[in-house]
């Protein structure tokens, strides 16, 4: 990039227009002009899209314009293009329409209406704004955005807790509709391809509820909410004119626009540009216009004047650009602010470690790259801290670039490796346990075996996550990585407290622990012996109903154990049977006694899962008949359905009844013989085993 010496950045023509809001700049660089602040603005205002040389590993891009007419109100788009600040306070979209006539602006919007084939958005059956408010304020949205006006929490109300770092929201009622906002929340990576708005794994129920909260929908039926009015029909000559204007303005530099050729990068002139540039004090026809503050202008000047000589910390710049510092700290920088800290939730018994996201210090040295890519992509199997209620957002489009950035920044070729030790599995197993070891399983799970005390991350898969050199250095001094951690120093000052294992050699002991984690087949010593199934539930005369978290049936599983040794897990979230099994029923030890209930499984390997069910249902609870058999209630297509299961003579009978309409949709367990018969408004299904 050519430097710009003596660039003249003039004052704003109107102080009433707010400056673009870049969270990383507001938090770390807004007190005085700086080169790093200018580099961040050069990235986040989109300068690098036209001029090249992004200081961030993940370049800034504008939102997708595909199917805009299905997602955004026509008049809102017109007003936003005319004055981006009016559409969203602090918008980083530059002014582009100065000098254009109303007809030209409408021509641009007419062209935008042709992008995409249109969306057939179907409304969900139910929305709950109150649940959406809980999700919005507890699952991480408030790390970037302000709490909404109705929020009243233990630390104060929305006004008290609004931070100057918060990214403002547009007037969503004017901009979009309930079903379109739900669609956006389920597909953020598609419409915000640069990851500045990440994907939050809310699920469809969560997305519609959050959308209902943000739009302040009072009713519960999304089909009654306002829809986006059809855009005016675009005329051929108008579309052609609009496309020509879009090409002239080089909108494709920031927005993916099908069929429009990407323009060549524009080199920055070394001479002073007077007022003929994007940062002039007043709009210049044919150029983007940014109403910058004095500090923002001087920061850009400092960066552009020295860009050939200075070295930018790409990792820190990327974390500021992506606003990762809103949740995480790295090398002492960032982390939740005093006003957002109250919105992070988890297991209070673990202190800050149980509710605040982990640090990113040395993360590229800590985690194996494939695991880090999985975490950043949103792979739930790689979520090792289920006690954190605040969600880790997903960056599927940026995961590889971010992982490479961390790996390059944190590489430590001189890191001391583990001791070269083989064949010490039993010593490693002993050290992990509570019988003459360092008591790791007191706080950490081991696969399906829950920790004896507080719920720390699983150790059994630790070798798949961590690099062995980092593991060694962390065990020697946990507090140096995360000050205040509950993880004790088990080898204080590098000395072992277990002299009778491997001669008390610290390096050998740590290497033995790693070897057992990597290759061991048994479990560490000290877990409670549950082989006798002291808490096993055994149905005899009547069914047993037990609520639990269960793999394959979710967090609202209702387990029903029947006399006859055929049992059921019903998914109360999706209102459907999830699995049946034959043999022993269930051991609720962990459900009853663990501080944080784990996901369980049946006491049998003969499990038959039901196929997924399409369509919308709403669970309405269950009631017990005179025999203690639960009758599950759910609504489908506006009518109430009752679903009952019976067991006898080695088979399970399923009976569904309803008052009107056709039979409800059903699926069946795989690998089971199915006999089905309908009489009027009752469907009887019999499951038999060979």
Secondary structure, 3 states (H helix, E strand, C coil): CCCCCCCCCCCCCCCCCCCCCCHHHHHHCCCCCCHHHHHHHHHHCCHHHHHCCCCCCCCCCCCCCCCHHHHCCHHHHHHHHHCHHHHCCCCCCCECCCCCCHHHHHHHHHHHCCCCCCCCCCCCCCCCHHHHHHHHHHCCHHHCCCCCCCCEECCEEHHHHCCCCCCCCCCHHHHCCHHHHHHHHHCHHHHCCCCCCCECCCHHHHHHHHHHHHCCCCCCCHHHCCCCCCCCCCCHHHHHHHHHHHHHCCHHHCCCCCCCCCCCCCCCCCCCCCCCCCCCCCCCCCCCECCCCHHHHHHHHHHHHHCCCCCCCHHHHHHHHHCHHHCCEECCEECCCCCCHHHCCCCHHHHHHHCCCCCCCCHHHHECHHHHHHHHHCCHHHCCCCCCCCCCCECCCCHHHHHHHHHHHHCCCCCCCCCCCCCCHHHHHHHHCCCCCCCHHHCECECCECCCCCCECCCCCHHHHECHHHHHHHHHCHHHHCCCCCCCCCCHHHCCCCCCCHHHCHHHHHHHHHHHHHHCCCCCCCCCCCCCCCCEECCCCCCEEEEEEECCCEEEEEEEECCCCEEEEEECCCCEEEEEEECCCEECHHHHHCCCCCCECCCCCCEEEECCCCCCCEEEEEEECCCCCEEEEEEECCEEEEEEEEEECCEEEEEEEECCCCCCCCCCECCCEEEEEEECCEEEEEEECC
